[in-house]
């Protein structure tokens, strides 16, 4: 997944949607975004009043605790030339 689009771009796309003078497809062609992005951004602005991207979710937490991490680090330190097949 790519990085979120800039707030500046969103601030130009959303008012174009709110003006209602063009279709979302026409607005998407006028900016470097997809029709889906135009639809999502305008929907979020209309429903939640939010124009900025969501904060990054930071992914899944590690399944290793501190002790497991220490064991893994020690194993790699002992034999750090293993190949993927090994």
C-alpha angles and dihedrals in degrees: 000000000000131000118280117266117258121274088235091061092047090049089058098042099047096055089049088057093045091053088061094208095121137032120256089251091056091047091050090052090053094054131042093258139098126253088247091058091050090050094047095046095047091046093051091047091049097044104033103015087235119141102165124083120262117263116264112270094222093225128252121331118251117268089213120088123208094274092049090050091052091051091049092048090050092049092050090047091054096047114015096154097073117131126223091258091056 
